[in-house]
Amino acid sequence: MRTLPQMTVGAATLALAATVTPAVASPRDDLQLTRAATARFHSLGQATSSGYGELRDAAGIACIDNPAGGMGIHYVNGALVGDPSLTPGSPEVLVYQPAADGSLHLVALEYVILESTWRATHPDPADVPRLFGQSFERLAGPGEAQPQNRYGLPAFYELHLWLWKPNPSGMFHDWNPDVTCP
């Protein structure tokens, strides 16, 4: 449990981050600010009270994994998915790994923007969303060629960030071989 002085320092850090924009922010600085802004989501209660809800794929599966590794259980904030901005401290999706006791542990963040939303202000097909110096991956919508998304959503761009659990495949790789689903 956090003490009042820790919460005050955390709030002050976030307030400072929101008001002071360096001339050139490094991806490392962005990661530190993102860690501070999303630490509260280790509490699933904080996530749900902030508008995040469990997302199941088109087959009704909540915990996502495959032979390359796992992702975990996704909690999405639909209002953020519909927002055209990409803000490091406000990820559209929080990813939790289920533990043997049934509890969920925050392991990753995912940034998502619908392709139609992105293209409304970025018509050049070569222009893809970027955060932390990384380009997003495009996932096809229903009826399109691979890679299709398993949610049955229209085409979208996504970027995973394994901020809370190391990923041997890389911090921005979709699948983490150290994550499994029960």
C-alpha positions as CSV (number, residue, x, y, z in Angstrom):
1,M,0.0,0.0,0.0
2,R,1.3,3.4,-0.9
3,T,1.7,6.0,1.7
4,L,0.5,9.6,1.3
5,P,4.0,11.0,0.7
6,Q,4.6,8.5,-2.1
7,M,1.2,9.4,-3.7
8,T,2.0,13.1,-3.5
9,V,5.4,12.6,-5.1
10,G,3.8,10.5,-7.8
11,A,1.1,13.1,-8.5
12,A,3.7,15.9,-8.5
13,T,5.8,13.9,-11.0
14,L,2.8,13.4,-13.3
15,A,1.8,17.0,-13.0
16,L,5.4,18.1,-13.9
17,A,5.5,15.7,-16.8
18,A,2.2,17.1,-18.1
19,T,3.4,20.7,-17.9
20,V,7.1,20.6,-18.9
21,T,7.9,19.3,-22.4
22,P,11.6,19.0,-23.2
23,A,12.8,20.1,-26.6
24,V,13.7,16.6,-27.4
25,A,12.3,13.7,-25.3
26,S,14.1,10.4,-25.5
27,P,12.3,7.1,-25.7
28,R,14.0,6.3,-22.3
29,D,12.4,9.4,-20.8
30,D,9.1,8.5,-22.3
31,L,9.3,5.0,-20.8
32,Q,10.1,6.4,-17.3
33,L,7.1,8.8,-17.5
34,T,4.9,5.9,-18.8
35,R,5.9,3.7,-15.9
36,A,5.0,6.5,-13.4
37,A,1.7,7.1,-15.2
38,T,0.6,3.5,-15.4
39,A,1.9,2.1,-12.0
40,R,-1.6,2.5,-10.5
41,F,-3.0,-0.1,-12.9
42,H,-1.2,-2.8,-11.0
43,S,-4.5,-2.7,-9.1
44,L,-7.2,-4.2,-11.3
45,G,-9.7,-2.1,-9.4
46,Q,-8.0,1.1,-10.5
47,A,-8.1,-0.2,-14.1
48,T,-11.8,-1.0,-14.1
49,S,-12.7,2.3,-12.3
50,S,-10.7,4.1,-15.0
51,G,-12.8,2.6,-17.8
52,Y,-10.9,-0.6,-18.7
53,G,-12.8,-3.8,-19.2
54,E,-11.9,-7.4,-20.2
55,L,-11.6,-8.0,-23.9
56,R,-12.3,-11.4,-25.3
57,D,-11.5,-12.4,-28.9
58,A,-14.1,-13.4,-31.5
59,A,-14.0,-17.0,-30.1
60,G,-14.6,-15.8,-26.6
61,I,-11.0,-16.4,-25.4
62,A,-9.8,-14.0,-22.8
63,C,-6.2,-15.1,-22.2
64,I,-4.2,-14.9,-25.4
65,D,-1.2,-17.1,-26.2
66,N,0.3,-19.2,-28.9
67,P,3.4,-21.4,-29.4
68,A,5.6,-18.3,-29.7
69,G,4.6,-17.1,-26.2
70,G,1.7,-15.4,-24.5
71,M,0.2,-12.0,-24.1
72,G,-2.2,-12.5,-21.3
73,I,-5.6,-11.0,-20.6
74,H,-6.4,-7.7,-22.3
75,Y,-8.3,-4.9,-20.6
76,V,-9.3,-2.2,-23.0
77,N,-10.6,1.3,-22.6
78,G,-13.0,1.8,-25.5
79,A,-13.0,5.6,-25.2
80,L,-9.2,5.7,-25.6
81,V,-9.4,3.4,-28.7
82,G,-11.7,5.9,-30.3
83,D,-9.5,8.8,-29.5
84,P,-7.1,9.8,-32.3
85,S,-4.3,10.7,-30.0
86,L,-1.5,8.3,-28.9
87,T,-0.4,9.2,-25.3
88,P,2.3,7.1,-23.7
89,G,0.8,7.4,-20.2
90,S,-2.7,6.5,-21.4
91,P,-2.5,3.2,-23.1
92,E,-5.7,1.9,-24.8
93,V,-5.1,-1.6,-23.5
94,L,-3.6,-3.0,-20.2
95,V,-2.3,-6.6,-20.4
96,Y,-2.4,-8.9,-17.3
97,Q,-0.9,-12.3,-16.7
98,P,-3.0,-14.7,-14.7
99,A,-1.2,-16.3,-11.7
100,A,-1.8,-19.8,-10.4
101,D,-3.9,-18.4,-7.5
102,G,-6.2,-16.6,-10.0
103,S,-4.9,-13.1,-9.4
104,L,-3.9,-10.9,-12.4
105,H,-0.6,-9.1,-12.7
106,L,0.0,-6.1,-15.0
107,V,2.8,-7.1,-17.4
108,A,2.3,-5.0,-20.5
109,L,0.6,-2.1,-22.2
110,E,-0.7,-2.0,-25.7
111,Y,-1.3,1.1,-27.8
112,V,-4.1,0.8,-30.4
113,I,-5.6,3.1,-33.0
114,L,-8.1,2.2,-35.7
115,E,-6.6,2.5,-39.2
116,S,-9.6,4.7,-40.2
117,T,-9.0,7.0,-37.3
118,W,-5.3,7.3,-38.1
119,R,-5.9,7.8,-41.9
120,A,-8.3,10.6,-41.2
121,T,-5.3,12.8,-40.4
122,H,-2.5,10.8,-41.9
123,P,-3.5,9.9,-45.5
124,D,0.0,8.8,-46.7
125,P,-0.1,4.9,-46.5
126,A,3.6,5.0,-45.6
127,D,2.9,7.1,-42.5
128,V,2.3,4.7,-39.6
129,P,1.9,5.5,-35.9
130,R,5.0,5.6,-33.8
131,L,5.7,5.7,-30.1
132,F,9.0,5.2,-28.1
133,G,10.8,5.3,-31.5
134,Q,8.9,2.2,-32.6
135,S,6.5,1.8,-35.6
136,F,3.1,0.2,-34.9
137,E,2.1,-3.0,-36.6
138,R,-1.0,-3.0,-38.8
139,L,-3.5,-5.8,-38.2
140,A,-6.0,-6.5,-41.0
141,G,-9.7,-6.4,-40.5
142,P,-12.2,-9.1,-41.5
143,G,-11.9,-10.3,-45.0
144,E,-8.3,-9.0,-45.5
145,A,-5.1,-10.9,-45.9
146,Q,-2.8,-11.7,-42.9
147,P,-2.0,-10.7,-40.3
148,Q,-5.7,-10.6,-39.3
149,N,-6.8,-9.6,-35.9
150,R,-8.5,-12.2,-33.7
151,Y,-11.1,-9.7,-32.4
152,G,-13.1,-9.2,-35.6
153,L,-12.4,-5.5,-35.5
154,P,-11.8,-3.2,-38.4
155,A,-8.1,-2.9,-39.4
156,F,-6.0,-1.2,-36.6
157,Y,-2.4,-0.4,-35.6
158,E,-1.0,-1.7,-32.4
159,L,2.2,-1.6,-30.4
160,H,2.9,-3.8,-27.3
161,L,5.2,-2.5,-24.5
162,W,6.4,-5.0,-22.0
163,L,7.0,-2.4,-19.4
164,W,6.2,-4.5,-16.3
165,K,7.6,-7.9,-17.2
166,P,10.8,-8.5,-19.2
167,N,10.3,-10.0,-22.6
168,P,13.2,-12.1,-23.8
169,S,12.0,-11.5,-27.4
170,G,12.2,-7.7,-26.9
171,M,10.3,-4.9,-25.1
172,F,8.1,-4.2,-28.1
173,H,7.5,-7.8,-29.4
174,D,3.9,-9.0,-29.4
175,W,4.5,-12.4,-27.8
176,N,6.4,-13.0,-24.5
177,P,7.7,-16.6,-24.2
178,D,7.6,-16.2,-20.4
179,V,3.8,-15.6,-20.4
180,T,1.4,-18.5,-20.4
181,C,-2.3,-18.9,-20.1
182,P,-3.9,-21.5,-17.8
